[in-house]
């Protein structure tokens, strides 16, 4: 029993020596994968964002690195160590830290000469230009093109790609944009004496918070691909924005792959829909023809049955004509009898060649009717 006044502390459960915590296991998996690990999260409910946050806060990655999470697509993520990327030009950290840039990328040079990014405070503007310069240089080194978004005569962005931002990148069959801005911090508002008096007098006071420009940058990347969506990366105390540039390039290229795959999947699906629709339409045509055959058979049976009745009737009529004594009346009756016999012969299907009837080609409404009869969905031509 613990002494009076003391609360017994339950000892913390320690994992077995051979059991790794989720964070240590994740770090080990990333390292074993060469510093970049892609995970399919389709049936995985693990909160990798939380694990990455714990790893970075506790500095569990080797050599003082950070673990960076990139959402490659809705069912895949990429985890990489901050020093691992396939960047081919000067490292972003080197570009940002350089004393001067010898030759700016033409698009970024235009941004500078046009005094763009003027919404950023001056001490952050230079770093933003360097981030854009590093990204543009790397993109062109990989064979992508970089341009400025088109603007209206008022200066607002009105680009055919429907993208905004500072730069637009053409990567394979899609276009992507990057936008760098200065976020704002929310700070408690200290009311002035005038605001205090106004609150006393009118009963409403000032806002509880002030929003002031933060001493950091944020970056947003976007695409006109229908299969991906924008990503925002804020700068943090432990993760500078230049460390996100490899993720931006990687996202652009993955978006291009996803877009190509998505378009190809849609093309295949459309081809399958077209082939299926054509097959269903052909079945509907065949059903229409078979139905027409059946209707003709029933009509022939009705005519044959009618012709039997007509023959019996005409036999009786012929006997009656023979009994007519008046020559004029007999002649008129005989003319009528001959016409009736000819008509009866025409109505008798067995007097015609026996063959499969010709059926008029079905129109749109007939095809739709027999598609519905067969249980197919509507076909839009």
ABEGO torsion letter per residue (X at the ends): XBBBGBBBBBBBBBBBAABBBAAAAAAAAAAAAGGBBBBBAAABABBAAAAAAAAAAAGABBGGBBBBBBBABAABBBBBBAABBABABBBAAAAAABABBABBBAAAAAAAAAGBGAABBAAAAAAAAAAAAAAAAAAAAAGBBBBBBBBBAAGBBBBAAGBBEABBBBBEABBBBBBBBBBBBBBBBBBBAAAAAAAAAAGBBBBABBBBBBBBBBBBBBBABAABBBBBBBBBAABBAAAAAAAAAAAAAAAAAAAAAAAAAAAAAAAAAAAAAAAAAAAAAAAAAAAAAAAAAAAAAAAAAAAAAAAAAAAAAAAAAAABABAAAAAAAAAAAAAAAAAAAAABAAABBBBBBBBBBBBAAAAAAAAAAAGBBBBBX
